[in-house]
Amino acid sequence: MPPLVYQQLNDDYVDDLDPSAVTQLICEEIEQKHDGLFGHIYYGRVASASPVLNFAYFVESGIFLSINLGSSQSINGVFVFEASGDYITRHELIWGQDRVTIPCAFCMPVAIGLQIIEHFCRTGDKTDDPRWRDHNQVAWDWDTP
């Protein structure tokens, strides 16, 4: 397993982490109820070929996850976890320099989100759960304000 690289918000990268260190860092922020927390976990070095998990935390809705498998997997692409059918309720946050709108349909309970994060940190891949969707195939206009 390659070392993990973690970036929270727009802070500096934290290199050479193991899965438990990454989940501990995320749990500490969630415990502080840091609404709008977001970050990235690279499986390996920070590179376009490396798989990366993106997450955001919303106190009222849970964790949003997307996984970009990069070019290191046989099936590459960006996937989101569709946890419900609630595309009405949504959250906005500033992700880097971009305003991002995320529907609650893509938010899951914290415990499930942390399990998926841990799986990604161990494997560099998404889980086998059938609720993963190609982000281009979901019923959501990513340009929705």
N, C-alpha and C positions, 0 to 999 in steps of 0.2 A: 504494500500500500504506500503510495507516495505521500509526502507530507502535505498538509492542508494549509491554505492561505485564507485568512479571514479579513474582511474589511467591513466595519460597521459605519453606517452613515457615510460621510465623506472623509473619515479619518484615514490615517496611514494603514497600510497593510500590516498584518501580524503574520509572520511566516513560521513554518515548521511546527505546526500544531498537530495534535492527534485528535481523533473524534471526541473524546471526552472533554478536552480543553475547549473545543469549539462550542459544544452544547452548554458547557458551564458558562461561557461568556454570554451566550444568548439568554440563558435562564436568568442570569444576574440582571440583565437589562429588563427582561420581562417582569421580574419581581418588583422592579422599581416603577412598573406600569408606564413605561416609556412609549406612549402612543405615537405611532408614526415611525417607530424604529424600523430601519431597513438595513440590509447588508448583503454581502456576497460571500460565498464560500467556493474557493477554487480547489478542485481535486488535482493537485500537482501545482506546477508553477502558474503564474498569471500569464496566460497566453490564449489566443483565440482558439487553439486546438484543444485546450483543457476544458473538461466539463465544469460548469459553474452552476451553483444553486443560488438563486436570488430569493430573498424573503422580506416580508414586511409584517409588522405586528400592529394590530389595532385592538385596543382594550375591549371594545364592545363586540368584536367579531372574531378575533383569533388571529391565526397566521395565514398569510398568503405565501404560496410557494410557486416558483417557476424554475425549471431546470433546462439549461441549454447544454445539450450533450456534446457540443463541439464536433470536431471531426474525428475524435478518438473512438467513437462508437460506430457500430455497423449501421444503426439507425440514428442519424443525427437530426437535430431540430430543437425547437423550443417547445416545452410542454408546460401546461398549467394544470393544477389539480382542481377539478370541478366538484366541490364539496356539497353544493346545493343548487337549487334553481333560482335563487334570489339575485336577479340582475337589476332589481329596482333600487335596493339599498346599496350605496357605494361610498367609498372613502377616497379622498384626494390627499396626495402628499407630494412634496417636492423631492424627487429622486435624482440626486445630483443636481443638474440644472433643468431637469424636465418636470413639468407638472404631470402626474400620473393619476389616473382614475381607475380604481380597482373595485369591481362589484363584490358584494358579500358572497356571491356564488363561488368565488375562488378563495374564500377564507374558511379555515377549519379550526376545530378546537386545538388549543395549545398542545395538549398531550399527543395528539395525532401528528401535528406538525413537527414536534420534536423527534418523534419516532422516525419520520421520513427524513429529517435532517441527519439523524444519526446513521440511517441506512445509506444515504448519499455519501456521508463522510467515510464510511467503510468500503463502499463499492464504486463510487463515482457515477452511479446510475440512479434512475428513478425506481420506485418499487413496482411490483407487478399489479398493483391495484388498477382496475379497469376505469377508474375515474380520471386518469391522466388523459389530457386532450392536447392535440397539436394546437398551439395558440392561434394558428391561422384558421382553424376549423371550428372554433367556439362561437356561440351566438352572442358575440360582444364586439362592438366597434371600438377598437383601441384608441381611436381619435376622439371618443366621446369626452366632452369637457366635464 
